[in-house]
């Protein structure tokens, strides 16, 4: 069945646009190849096969897209469209995503490797995200003030302008949606750079926008490497905002590039998130979410619960059951309905994860399960078994650095204060969870956890309605919710004099 599913997905890819056999970029409402003729092969991480050849853009392509976006914002019809008209178009796009759900989810499984049950959720969530922001576009977005002067004083929110957006490979369609939906709802225009490894569902999304007759230049998709296309977008003086999701090191570079014109920035960066389990937690629930927190999407999630912090009195029993369950996780091709965890995105990233596993062994951590590349029928893909390290110390690299793979590190604590100290012992502050049946304790710990996204007795649920972002080196700003909309707007103060007469400040 998985072979049939995969073949059907490969057939779907034949429907993507082609220019001279190459999947092109989408700039100013047209499909085009890279200015210098560059191309890149795109692979299926489950078997290493080439599934498409795409245009590989350069700085020149980024600059062309910026020019098109600039003209679309400054002179095109998008700026004169009412919020209701923009909303209607976004509602239609959400419906189109729903209508093409099977196709989009199969493209992402083929290109990213994650199981179909995960990509189906991603596509549903993407459609709902466009609907959420379509609805938000027409809602009140200003304030009025009682001031001491005879003045009507109020604020309005206006679009920032041209927005460069750079998204990662772990949620190809969904991350593009998180960037595009609020920006477009607020009236901005966009240049989106998908990850080099996973551009295909974004290309399909652009096709839907073209079919719905989005004005030319409002959404531009430029393919290429971050060091070239991403840098050009971040450094361009014609770009008013840059939004990036990815690693903290790259985020610093983008911050530096953005100083050319002090453009607005939104950065959703790395994490090394704690999942704290107290001895009084519901045992089966805590086990279930400890597994889900790290092994969903093969641990390739910025908010993954990659540090499991367990109360010492529960530790032995908890670890016995956790390891037993981890070893039963079905790893395989995302098109196999039995698969629960897919591959690592690429050979390069697989080797990076393997390097951390080797470092954990070298530093003296106890490997309880996994740690190996999977062979047999999975040998051609980038598969690593679910891996758990115990007996760690806070100074170990596997405890402090983001691995971004299916590797869980375990720490123990004896009291609430120690649990909080361990949870916060990181340069990151993206996410964290607490499991306990003592709700007062849960709230105490969550309030002291230095993280932007937190859960009590659950882990990982994400809502379009709620803000997403982190403390410390996990980023700047928030996505989703009204916060995500506001991040794509400027606030303008307007004062209307209600007593129109000379001020008399200067003598006649």
SELUM-932528 format. One record per residue (C-alpha): residue in three letters; x, y, z. Coordinates in pm, whole numbers. Layout:
BEGIN
@aa->ALA | px->X | py->Y | pz->Z
...
# end
This chain:
BEGIN
@aa->UNK | px->0 | py->0 | pz->0
@aa->UNK | px->281 | py->243 | pz->80
@aa->UNK | px->428 | py->190 | pz->-269
@aa->UNK | px->91 | py->269 | pz->-427
@aa->UNK | px->49 | py->579 | pz->-210
@aa->UNK | px->400 | py->698 | pz->-292
@aa->UNK | px->348 | py->641 | pz->-664
@aa->UNK | px->25 | py->841 | pz->-650
@aa->UNK | px->210 | py->1126 | pz->-478
@aa->UNK | px->485 | py->1118 | pz->-739
@aa->UNK | px->215 | py->1143 | pz->-1004
@aa->UNK | px->78 | py->1450 | pz->-825
@aa->UNK | px->416 | py->1618 | pz->-860
@aa->UNK | px->377 | py->1602 | pz->-1237
@aa->UNK | px->100 | py->1858 | pz->-1199
@aa->UNK | px->337 | py->2119 | pz->-1060
@aa->UNK | px->437 | py->2392 | pz->-1308
@aa->UNK | px->743 | py->2329 | pz->-1521
@aa->UNK | px->966 | py->2550 | pz->-1732
@aa->UNK | px->1200 | py->2340 | pz->-1944
@aa->UNK | px->1132 | py->2049 | pz->-1709
@aa->UNK | px->1224 | py->2247 | pz->-1397
@aa->UNK | px->987 | py->2349 | pz->-1118
@aa->UNK | px->1013 | py->2730 | pz->-1127
@aa->UNK | px->976 | py->3019 | pz->-887
@aa->UNK | px->668 | py->3242 | pz->-869
@aa->UNK | px->751 | py->3611 | pz->-911
@aa->UNK | px->518 | py->3896 | pz->-1003
@aa->UNK | px->240 | py->3653 | pz->-1088
@aa->UNK | px->447 | py->3445 | pz->-1330
@aa->UNK | px->649 | py->3124 | pz->-1321
@aa->UNK | px->1017 | py->3171 | pz->-1399
@aa->UNK | px->1356 | py->3003 | pz->-1372
@aa->UNK | px->1654 | py->3141 | pz->-1183
@aa->UNK | px->1825 | py->3433 | pz->-1352
@aa->UNK | px->2154 | py->3246 | pz->-1364
@aa->UNK | px->1996 | py->2913 | pz->-1458
@aa->UNK | px->2067 | py->2752 | pz->-1121
@aa->UNK | px->1884 | py->2436 | pz->-1020
@aa->UNK | px->1863 | py->2203 | pz->-721
@aa->UNK | px->1750 | py->1844 | pz->-684
@aa->UNK | px->1482 | py->1775 | pz->-424
@aa->UNK | px->1486 | py->1435 | pz->-253
@aa->UNK | px->1250 | py->1206 | pz->-67
@aa->UNK | px->1418 | py->1159 | pz->273
@aa->UNK | px->1260 | py->814 | pz->313
@aa->UNK | px->1457 | py->662 | pz->25
@aa->UNK | px->1694 | py->928 | pz->-109
@aa->UNK | px->1526 | py->938 | pz->-450
@aa->UNK | px->1515 | py->1260 | pz->-652
@aa->UNK | px->1152 | py->1368 | pz->-676
@aa->UNK | px->1193 | py->1701 | pz->-857
@aa->UNK | px->1444 | py->1949 | pz->-991
@aa->UNK | px->1366 | py->2306 | pz->-891
@aa->UNK | px->1501 | py->2649 | pz->-973
@aa->UNK | px->1778 | py->2763 | pz->-739
@aa->UNK | px->1746 | py->3137 | pz->-702
@aa->UNK | px->2022 | py->3388 | pz->-636
@aa->UNK | px->2040 | py->3738 | pz->-491
@aa->UNK | px->1932 | py->3871 | pz->-832
@aa->UNK | px->1611 | py->3668 | pz->-815
@aa->UNK | px->1544 | py->3791 | pz->-463
@aa->UNK | px->1595 | py->4150 | pz->-577
@aa->UNK | px->1356 | py->4100 | pz->-871
@aa->UNK | px->1092 | py->3967 | pz->-633
@aa->UNK | px->1146 | py->4259 | pz->-396
@aa->UNK | px->1099 | py->4504 | pz->-682
@aa->UNK | px->778 | py->4330 | pz->-787
@aa->UNK | px->648 | py->4330 | pz->-430
@aa->UNK | px->742 | py->4694 | pz->-382
@aa->UNK | px->549 | py->4795 | pz->-692
@aa->UNK | px->253 | py->4578 | pz->-593
@aa->UNK | px->235 | py->4745 | pz->-252
@aa->UNK | px->301 | py->5102 | pz->-362
@aa->UNK | px->108 | py->5106 | pz->-690
@aa->UNK | px->-99 | py->4789 | pz->-725
@aa->UNK | px->-463 | py->4717 | pz->-642
@aa->UNK | px->-387 | py->4530 | pz->-319
@aa->UNK | px->-352 | py->4850 | pz->-116
@aa->UNK | px->-687 | py->4984 | pz->-233
@aa->UNK | px->-874 | py->4663 | pz->-156
@aa->UNK | px->-1093 | py->4674 | pz->151
@aa->UNK | px->-1032 | py->4443 | pz->444
@aa->UNK | px->-1351 | py->4261 | pz->349
@aa->UNK | px->-1222 | py->4201 | pz->-5
@aa->UNK | px->-889 | py->4068 | pz->125
@aa->UNK | px->-1075 | py->3848 | pz->372
@aa->UNK | px->-1298 | py->3706 | pz->99
@aa->UNK | px->-992 | py->3607 | pz->-103
@aa->UNK | px->-830 | py->3440 | pz->199
@aa->UNK | px->-1150 | py->3250 | pz->275
@aa->UNK | px->-1147 | py->3121 | pz->-84
@aa->UNK | px->-783 | py->3016 | pz->-42
@aa->UNK | px->-872 | py->2823 | pz->275
@aa->UNK | px->-1149 | py->2645 | pz->83
@aa->UNK | px->-906 | py->2565 | pz->-199
@aa->UNK | px->-660 | py->2415 | pz->49
@aa->UNK | px->-936 | py->2197 | pz->189
@aa->UNK | px->-1040 | py->2091 | pz->-161
@aa->UNK | px->-682 | py->1989 | pz->-237
@aa->UNK | px->-607 | py->1835 | pz->103
@aa->UNK | px->-512 | py->1489 | pz->-21
@aa->UNK | px->-276 | py->1633 | pz->-278
@aa->UNK | px->-105 | py->1877 | pz->-39
@aa->UNK | px->-57 | py->1622 | pz->239
@aa->UNK | px->96 | py->1372 | pz->-3
@aa->UNK | px->333 | py->1633 | pz->-141
@aa->UNK | px->458 | py->1713 | pz->210
@aa->UNK | px->494 | py->1345 | pz->303
@aa->UNK | px->689 | py->1281 | pz->-17
@aa->UNK | px->911 | py->1588 | pz->31
@aa->UNK | px->945 | py->1598 | pz->411
@aa->UNK | px->898 | py->1232 | pz->504
@aa->UNK | px->658 | py->1269 | pz->796
@aa->UNK | px->364 | py->1025 | pz->814
@aa->UNK | px->44 | py->1105 | pz->630
@aa->UNK | px->-146 | py->1135 | pz->956
@aa->UNK | px->81 | py->1427 | pz->1047
@aa->UNK | px->69 | py->1601 | pz->711
@aa->UNK | px->-310 | py->1570 | pz->703
@aa->UNK | px->-324 | py->1759 | pz->1031
@aa->UNK | px->-84 | py->2021 | pz->892
@aa->UNK | px->-300 | py->2084 | pz->586
@aa->UNK | px->-619 | py->2110 | pz->792
@aa->UNK | px->-445 | py->2353 | pz->1026
@aa->UNK | px->-315 | py->2558 | pz->732
@aa->UNK | px->-665 | py->2605 | pz->596
@aa->UNK | px->-792 | py->2700 | pz->940
@aa->UNK | px->-508 | py->2949 | pz->981
@aa->UNK | px->-611 | py->3133 | pz->664
@aa->UNK | px->-971 | py->3131 | pz->786
@aa->UNK | px->-872 | py->3268 | pz->1125
@aa->UNK | px->-686 | py->3562 | pz->976
@aa->UNK | px->-951 | py->3621 | pz->711
@aa->UNK | px->-1195 | py->3663 | pz->996
@aa->UNK | px->-957 | py->3884 | pz->1191
@aa->UNK | px->-895 | py->4120 | pz->897
@aa->UNK | px->-1232 | py->4292 | pz->938
@aa->UNK | px->-1231 | py->4319 | pz->1317
@aa->UNK | px->-1152 | py->4639 | pz->1513
@aa->UNK | px->-780 | py->4721 | pz->1514
@aa->UNK | px->-752 | py->5061 | pz->1680
@aa->UNK | px->-816 | py->5261 | pz->1996
@aa->UNK | px->-963 | py->5598 | pz->2089
@aa->UNK | px->-834 | py->5813 | pz->2373
@aa->UNK | px->-976 | py->6075 | pz->2606
@aa->UNK | px->-718 | py->6353 | pz->2595
@aa->UNK | px->-706 | py->6691 | pz->2775
@aa->UNK | px->-729 | py->6893 | pz->2452
@aa->UNK | px->-1038 | py->6940 | pz->2234
@aa->UNK | px->-921 | py->6662 | pz->2005
@aa->UNK | px->-1046 | py->6339 | pz->1863
@aa->UNK | px->-740 | py->6118 | pz->1918
@aa->UNK | px->-722 | py->5762 | pz->1797
@aa->UNK | px->-498 | py->5497 | pz->1646
@aa->UNK | px->-524 | py->5283 | pz->1338
@aa->UNK | px->-321 | py->4983 | pz->1231
@aa->UNK | px->-176 | py->4988 | pz->882
@aa->UNK | px->26 | py->4728 | pz->688
@aa->UNK | px->402 | py->4747 | pz->724
@aa->UNK | px->459 | py->4702 | pz->352
@aa->UNK | px->694 | py->4454 | pz->183
@aa->UNK | px->761 | py->4149 | pz->402
@aa->UNK | px->1039 | py->3898 | pz->348
@aa->UNK | px->954 | py->3561 | pz->501
@aa->UNK | px->1187 | py->3263 | pz->550
@aa->UNK | px->1048 | py->2929 | pz->664
@aa->UNK | px->1201 | py->2595 | pz->770
@aa->UNK | px->1165 | py->2243 | pz->634
@aa->UNK | px->997 | py->2070 | pz->928
@aa->UNK | px->643 | py->2196 | pz->852
@aa->UNK | px->669 | py->2313 | pz->489
@aa->UNK | px->310 | py->2414 | pz->415
@aa->UNK | px->210 | py->2508 | pz->768
@aa->UNK | px->506 | py->2738 | pz->833
@aa->UNK | px->442 | py->2916 | pz->502
@aa->UNK | px->82 | py->2965 | pz->612
@aa->UNK | px->181 | py->3102 | pz->953
@aa->UNK | px->378 | py->3372 | pz->772
@aa->UNK | px->149 | py->3449 | pz->478
@aa->UNK | px->-193 | py->3447 | pz->644
@aa->UNK | px->-148 | py->3733 | pz->894
@aa->UNK | px->67 | py->3936 | pz->658
@aa->UNK | px->-188 | py->3922 | pz->376
@aa->UNK | px->-484 | py->3977 | pz->607
@aa->UNK | px->-321 | py->4297 | pz->731
@aa->UNK | px->-269 | py->4420 | pz->374
@aa->UNK | px->101 | py->4350 | pz->325
@aa->UNK | px->275 | py->4193 | pz->26
@aa->UNK | px->518 | py->3904 | pz->65
@aa->UNK | px->832 | py->3741 | pz->-68
@aa->UNK | px->841 | py->3392 | pz->81
@aa->UNK | px->1152 | py->3175 | pz->74
@aa->UNK | px->1072 | py->2812 | pz->153
@aa->UNK | px->1344 | py->2583 | pz->282
@aa->UNK | px->1572 | py->2455 | pz->7
@aa->UNK | px->1490 | py->2096 | pz->101
@aa->UNK | px->1109 | py->2123 | pz->101
@aa->UNK | px->975 | py->2379 | pz->-149
@aa->UNK | px->712 | py->2171 | pz->-327
@aa->UNK | px->394 | py->2224 | pz->-124
@aa->UNK | px->464 | py->2598 | pz->-120
@aa->UNK | px->477 | py->2592 | pz->-500
@aa->UNK | px->140 | py->2415 | pz->-501
@aa->UNK | px->3 | py->2682 | pz->-266
@aa->UNK | px->121 | py->2951 | pz->-508
@aa->UNK | px->-65 | py->2771 | pz->-785
@aa->UNK | px->-386 | py->2798 | pz->-582
@aa->UNK | px->-324 | py->3170 | pz->-531
@aa->UNK | px->-271 | py->3217 | pz->-902
@aa->UNK | px->-594 | py->3031 | pz->-978
@aa->UNK | px->-776 | py->3263 | pz->-736
@aa->UNK | px->-626 | py->3565 | pz->-915
@aa->UNK | px->-428 | py->3717 | pz->-632
@aa->UNK | px->-287 | py->4039 | pz->-782
@aa->UNK | px->59 | py->4006 | pz->-937
@aa->UNK | px->344 | py->4070 | pz->-695
@aa->UNK | px->136 | py->4031 | pz->-378
@aa->UNK | px->283 | py->3685 | pz->-308
@aa->UNK | px->620 | py->3589 | pz->-453
@aa->UNK | px->792 | py->3253 | pz->-394
@aa->UNK | px->1170 | py->3263 | pz->-437
@aa->UNK | px->1360 | py->2935 | pz->-407
@aa->UNK | px->1723 | py->2917 | pz->-304
@aa->UNK | px->1971 | py->2899 | pz->-20
@aa->UNK | px->1944 | py->3105 | pz->293
@aa->UNK | px->2294 | py->3244 | pz->256
@aa->UNK | px->2202 | py->3400 | pz->-79
@aa->UNK | px->1826 | py->3453 | pz->-113
@aa->UNK | px->1759 | py->3482 | pz->260
@aa->UNK | px->2047 | py->3724 | pz->308
@aa->UNK | px->1933 | py->3937 | pz->15
@aa->UNK | px->1581 | py->3966 | pz->160
@aa->UNK | px->1703 | py->4049 | pz->509
@aa->UNK | px->1951 | py->4310 | pz->386
@aa->UNK | px->1733 | py->4478 | pz->123
@aa->UNK | px->1647 | py->4839 | pz->197
@aa->UNK | px->1321 | py->4793 | pz->1
@aa->UNK | px->1198 | py->4527 | pz->243
@aa->UNK | px->1009 | py->4667 | pz->544
@aa->UNK | px->995 | py->4352 | pz->758
@aa->UNK | px->1173 | py->4019 | pz->777
@aa->UNK | px->1019 | py->3716 | pz->948
@aa->UNK | px->1222 | py->3402 | pz->1006
@aa->UNK | px->1168 | py->3063 | pz->1164
@aa->UNK | px->1478 | py->2848 | pz->1210
@aa->UNK | px->1801 | py->2817 | pz->1403
@aa->UNK | px->1927 | py->3072 | pz->1653
@aa->UNK | px->2262 | py->3116 | pz->1476
@aa->UNK | px->2089 | py->3210 | pz->1152
@aa->UNK | px->1853 | py->3435 | pz->1345
@aa->UNK | px->2149 | py->3639 | pz->1466
@aa->UNK | px->2269 | py->3683 | pz->1107
@aa->UNK | px->1925 | py->3799 | pz->1000
@aa->UNK | px->1915 | py->4052 | pz->1284
@aa->UNK | px->2248 | py->4189 | pz->1162
@aa->UNK | px->2132 | py->4204 | pz->800
@aa->UNK | px->1811 | py->4382 | pz->900
@aa->UNK | px->2004 | py->4680 | pz->1036
@aa->UNK | px->2051 | py->4815 | pz->682
@aa->UNK | px->1721 | py->5000 | pz->715
@aa->UNK | px->1624 | py->4897 | pz->1071
@aa->UNK | px->1341 | py->4686 | pz->930
@aa->UNK | px->1093 | py->4519 | pz->1161
@aa->UNK | px->1188 | py->4162 | pz->1255
@aa->UNK | px->1011 | py->3854 | pz->1387
@aa->UNK | px->1230 | py->3560 | pz->1484
@aa->UNK | px->1107 | py->3219 | pz->1599
@aa->UNK | px->1425 | py->3033 | pz->1681
@aa->UNK | px->1560 | py->2726 | pz->1856
@aa->UNK | px->1461 | py->2547 | pz->2171
@aa->UNK | px->1575 | py->2293 | pz->2427
@aa->UNK | px->1245 | py->2264 | pz->2602
@aa->UNK | px->1190 | py->2100 | pz->2942
@aa->UNK | px->913 | py->1853 | pz->3015
@aa->UNK | px->884 | py->1826 | pz->3393
@aa->UNK | px->715 | py->1518 | pz->3540
@aa->UNK | px->634 | py->1508 | pz->3911
@aa->UNK | px->581 | py->1182 | pz->4101
@aa->UNK | px->210 | py->1259 | pz->4145
@aa->UNK | px->146 | py->1292 | pz->3770
@aa->UNK | px->-103 | py->1066 | pz->3597
@aa->UNK | px->146 | py->798 | pz->3497
@aa->UNK | px->7 | py->685 | pz->3161
@aa->UNK | px->-66 | py->1041 | pz->3047
@aa->UNK | px->283 | py->1160 | pz->3135
@aa->UNK | px->441 | py->864 | pz->2952
@aa->UNK | px->229 | py->925 | pz->2647
@aa->UNK | px->316 | py->1293 | pz->2619
@aa->UNK | px->683 | py->1240 | pz->2702
@aa->UNK | px->698 | py->1021 | pz->2391
@aa->UNK | px->485 | py->1254 | pz->2180
@aa->UNK | px->680 | py->1558 | pz->2296
@aa->UNK | px->1008 | py->1432 | pz->2150
@aa->UNK | px->930 | py->1173 | pz->1885
@aa->UNK | px->652 | py->1351 | pz->1693
@aa->UNK | px->795 | py->1452 | pz->1354
@aa->UNK | px->1110 | py->1258 | pz->1452
@aa->UNK | px->1195 | py->1527 | pz->1706
@aa->UNK | px->1236 | py->1783 | pz->1429
@aa->UNK | px->1023 | py->2039 | pz->1610
@aa->UNK | px->1149 | py->2364 | pz->1758
@aa->UNK | px->928 | py->2320 | pz->2065
@aa->UNK | px->1008 | py->1950 | pz->2117
@aa->UNK | px->1015 | py->1832 | pz->2478
@aa->UNK | px->1375 | py->1724 | pz->2436
@aa->UNK | px->1468 | py->1744 | pz->2807
@aa->UNK | px->1265 | py->1510 | pz->3026
@aa->UNK | px->1300 | py->1618 | pz->3391
@aa->UNK | px->1162 | py->1345 | pz->3620
@aa->UNK | px->1119 | py->1340 | pz->3997
@aa->UNK | px->1369 | py->1095 | pz->4143
@aa->UNK | px->1113 | py->883 | pz->4331
@aa->UNK | px->932 | py->815 | pz->4001
@aa->UNK | px->1240 | py->787 | pz->3781
@aa->UNK | px->1306 | py->412 | pz->3765
@aa->UNK | px->947 | py->307 | pz->3706
@aa->UNK | px->895 | py->587 | pz->3457
@aa->UNK | px->1207 | py->509 | pz->3256
@aa->UNK | px->1131 | py->138 | pz->3237
@aa->UNK | px->794 | py->209 | pz->3081
@aa->UNK | px->917 | py->495 | pz->2862
@aa->UNK | px->1195 | py->287 | pz->2706
@aa->UNK | px->959 | py->-6 | pz->2654
@aa->UNK | px->718 | py->221 | pz->2466
@aa->UNK | px->992 | py->403 | pz->2270
@aa->UNK | px->1126 | py->74 | pz->2135
@aa->UNK | px->780 | py->-9 | pz->1998
@aa->UNK | px->746 | py->308 | pz->1792
@aa->UNK | px->701 | py->206 | pz->1430
@aa->UNK | px->958 | py->392 | pz->1221
@aa->UNK | px->923 | py->391 | pz->845
@aa->UNK | px->804 | py->545 | pz->522
@aa->UNK | px->538 | py->810 | pz->577
@aa->UNK | px->313 | py->644 | pz->319
@aa->UNK | px->293 | py->325 | pz->524
@aa->UNK | px->-25 | py->352 | pz->736
@aa->UNK | px->154 | py->170 | pz->1017
@aa->UNK | px->430 | py->430 | pz->1041
@aa->UNK | px->438 | py->641 | pz->1357
@aa->UNK | px->770 | py->819 | pz->1302
@aa->UNK | px->933 | py->911 | pz->973
@aa->UNK | px->1290 | py->989 | pz->864
@aa->UNK | px->1536 | py->1267 | pz->935
@aa->UNK | px->1509 | py->1531 | pz->663
@aa->UNK | px->1847 | py->1478 | pz->490
@aa->UNK | px->2174 | py->1285 | pz->509
@aa->UNK | px->2351 | py->1600 | pz->632
@aa->UNK | px->2105 | py->1650 | pz->916
@aa->UNK | px->2105 | py->1277 | pz->998
@aa->UNK | px->2482 | py->1295 | pz->1040
@aa->UNK | px->2442 | py->1598 | pz->1264
@aa->UNK | px->2201 | py->1407 | pz->1489
@aa->UNK | px->2435 | py->1107 | pz->1489
@aa->UNK | px->2716 | py->1339 | pz->1594
@aa->UNK | px->2517 | py->1439 | pz->1901
@aa->UNK | px->2446 | py->1075 | pz->1984
@aa->UNK | px->2819 | py->1005 | pz->1965
@aa->UNK | px->2889 | py->1306 | pz->2186
@aa->UNK | px->2640 | py->1182 | pz->2444
@aa->UNK | px->2816 | py->849 | pz->2460
@aa->UNK | px->3157 | py->1014 | pz->2480
@aa->UNK | px->3045 | py->1244 | pz->2764
@aa->UNK | px->2930 | py->946 | pz->2969
@aa->UNK | px->2553 | py->958 | pz->2935
@aa->UNK | px->2374 | py->624 | pz->2958
@aa->UNK | px->2214 | py->518 | pz->2630
@aa->UNK | px->1891 | py->337 | pz->2719
@aa->UNK | px->1763 | py->272 | pz->2369
@aa->UNK | px->1813 | py->368 | pz->2006
@aa->UNK | px->2121 | py->555 | pz->1895
@aa->UNK | px->2146 | py->367 | pz->1567
@aa->UNK | px->2074 | py->433 | pz->1203
@aa->UNK | px->1809 | py->191 | pz->1085
@aa->UNK | px->1900 | py->-55 | pz->810
@aa->UNK | px->1721 | py->-332 | pz->628
@aa->UNK | px->1433 | py->-198 | pz->416
@aa->UNK | px->1498 | py->152 | pz->560
@aa->UNK | px->1870 | py->160 | pz->477
@aa->UNK | px->1829 | py->395 | pz->180
@aa->UNK | px->1650 | py->656 | pz->392
@aa->UNK | px->1757 | py->885 | pz->676
@aa->UNK | px->1614 | py->684 | pz->962
@aa->UNK | px->1733 | py->693 | pz->1323
@aa->UNK | px->1576 | py->484 | pz->1597
@aa->UNK | px->1405 | py->669 | pz->1886
@aa->UNK | px->1688 | py->742 | pz->2126
@aa->UNK | px->1687 | py->799 | pz->2503
@aa->UNK | px->1983 | py->908 | pz->2718
@aa->UNK | px->1977 | py->887 | pz->3098
@aa->UNK | px->2243 | py->966 | pz->3356
@aa->UNK | px->2309 | py->1309 | pz->3208
@aa->UNK | px->2462 | py->1617 | pz->3367
@aa->UNK | px->2364 | py->1978 | pz->3291
@aa->UNK | px->2697 | py->2058 | pz->3124
@aa->UNK | px->2666 | py->1791 | pz->2854
@aa->UNK | px->2622 | py->1908 | pz->2496
@aa->UNK | px->2321 | py->1681 | pz->2450
@aa->UNK | px->2155 | py->1860 | pz->2743
@aa->UNK | px->2241 | py->2216 | pz->2638
@aa->UNK | px->2236 | py->2216 | pz->2257
@aa->UNK | px->1940 | py->2175 | pz->2024
@aa->UNK | px->1968 | py->1838 | pz->1849
@aa->UNK | px->1650 | py->1863 | pz->1641
@aa->UNK | px->1607 | py->1491 | pz->1612
@aa->UNK | px->1456 | py->1190 | pz->1795
@aa->UNK | px->1690 | py->1214 | pz->2094
@aa->UNK | px->1555 | py->1251 | pz->2447
@aa->UNK | px->1780 | py->1341 | pz->2741
@aa->UNK | px->1667 | py->1267 | pz->3096
@aa->UNK | px->1744 | py->1460 | pz->3415
@aa->UNK | px->1620 | py->1399 | pz->3769
@aa->UNK | px->1516 | py->1627 | pz->4057
@aa->UNK | px->1422 | py->1595 | pz->4422
@aa->UNK | px->1205 | py->1900 | pz->4485
@aa->UNK | px->1009 | py->2172 | pz->4314
@aa->UNK | px->1284 | py->2434 | pz->4333
@aa->UNK | px->1534 | py->2199 | pz->4172
@aa->UNK | px->1288 | py->2115 | pz->3895
@aa->UNK | px->1245 | py->2484 | pz->3812
@aa->UNK | px->1621 | py->2545 | pz->3820
@aa->UNK | px->1686 | py->2257 | pz->3579
@aa->UNK | px->1403 | py->2366 | pz->3350
@aa->UNK | px->1547 | py->2717 | pz->3321
@aa->UNK | px->1910 | py->2606 | pz->3285
@aa->UNK | px->1924 | py->2679 | pz->2912
@aa->UNK | px->1989 | py->2968 | pz->2676
@aa->UNK | px->1653 | py->2893 | pz->2516
@aa->UNK | px->1300 | py->2968 | pz->2630
@aa->UNK | px->1060 | py->2849 | pz->2367
@aa->UNK | px->840 | py->2590 | pz->2535
@aa->UNK | px->792 | py->2367 | pz->2837
@aa->UNK | px->550 | py->2131 | pz->3006
@aa->UNK | px->457 | py->2024 | pz->3358
@aa->UNK | px->282 | py->1701 | pz->3458
@aa->UNK | px->126 | py->1680 | pz->3803
@aa->UNK | px->-217 | py->1628 | pz->3955
@aa->UNK | px->-150 | py->1910 | pz->4203
@aa->UNK | px->-290 | py->2201 | pz->4001
@aa->UNK | px->-152 | py->2465 | pz->4239
@aa->UNK | px->197 | py->2321 | pz->4200
@aa->UNK | px->151 | py->2306 | pz->3825
@aa->UNK | px->72 | py->2676 | pz->3813
@aa->UNK | px->359 | py->2766 | pz->4043
@aa->UNK | px->608 | py->2586 | pz->3822
@aa->UNK | px->464 | py->2712 | pz->3493
@aa->UNK | px->473 | py->3072 | pz->3615
@aa->UNK | px->841 | py->3037 | pz->3701
@aa->UNK | px->935 | py->2861 | pz->3379
@aa->UNK | px->1107 | py->3107 | pz->3145
@aa->UNK | px->934 | py->3000 | pz->2827
@aa->UNK | px->678 | py->3146 | pz->2590
@aa->UNK | px->466 | py->2837 | pz->2518
@aa->UNK | px->376 | py->2611 | pz->2809
@aa->UNK | px->146 | py->2320 | pz->2883
@aa->UNK | px->6 | py->2153 | pz->3193
@aa->UNK | px->-66 | py->1779 | pz->3164
@aa->UNK | px->-28 | py->1788 | pz->2786
@aa->UNK | px->243 | py->1871 | pz->2534
@aa->UNK | px->251 | py->2013 | pz->2180
@aa->UNK | px->-103 | py->2133 | pz->2101
@aa->UNK | px->-87 | py->2450 | pz->1891
@aa->UNK | px->-375 | py->2685 | pz->1826
@aa->UNK | px->-413 | py->2951 | pz->1559
@aa->UNK | px->-586 | py->3164 | pz->1820
@aa->UNK | px->-294 | py->3171 | pz->2069
@aa->UNK | px->49 | py->3339 | pz->2042
@aa->UNK | px->358 | py->3138 | pz->1949
@aa->UNK | px->711 | py->3246 | pz->2037
@aa->UNK | px->980 | py->3232 | pz->2301
@aa->UNK | px->1190 | py->3397 | pz->2569
@aa->UNK | px->1568 | py->3442 | pz->2571
@aa->UNK | px->1749 | py->3312 | pz->2262
@aa->UNK | px->1437 | py->3146 | pz->2128
@aa->UNK | px->1341 | py->3457 | pz->1939
@aa->UNK | px->1176 | py->3797 | pz->1913
@aa->UNK | px->806 | py->3861 | pz->1877
@aa->UNK | px->507 | py->3629 | pz->1848
@aa->UNK | px->323 | py->3453 | pz->1569
@aa->UNK | px->-41 | py->3340 | pz->1556
@aa->UNK | px->-337 | py->3490 | pz->1734
@aa->UNK | px->-395 | py->3864 | pz->1738
@aa->UNK | px->-26 | py->3898 | pz->1828
@aa->UNK | px->68 | py->3752 | pz->1490
@aa->UNK | px->-160 | py->3997 | pz->1311
@aa->UNK | px->-26 | py->4296 | pz->1505
@aa->UNK | px->330 | py->4192 | pz->1415
@aa->UNK | px->249 | py->4275 | pz->1052
@aa->UNK | px->110 | py->4622 | pz->1123
@aa->UNK | px->233 | py->4969 | pz->1206
@aa->UNK | px->42 | py->5178 | pz->1462
@aa->UNK | px->-48 | py->5528 | pz->1352
@aa->UNK | px->-170 | py->5799 | pz->1591
@aa->UNK | px->-422 | py->6045 | pz->1445
@aa->UNK | px->-524 | py->6370 | pz->1615
@aa->UNK | px->-820 | py->6574 | pz->1489
@aa->UNK | px->-853 | py->6926 | pz->1629
@aa->UNK | px->-1216 | py->6988 | pz->1729
@aa->UNK | px->-1163 | py->7357 | pz->1806
@aa->UNK | px->-1034 | py->7497 | pz->1479
@aa->UNK | px->-881 | py->7837 | pz->1554
@aa->UNK | px->-530 | py->7985 | pz->1571
@aa->UNK | px->-318 | py->7857 | pz->1857
@aa->UNK | px->-193 | py->8202 | pz->1955
@aa->UNK | px->144 | py->8055 | pz->2046
@aa->UNK | px->336 | py->8330 | pz->1868
@aa->UNK | px->252 | py->8699 | pz->1881
@aa->UNK | px->119 | py->8860 | pz->1562
# end
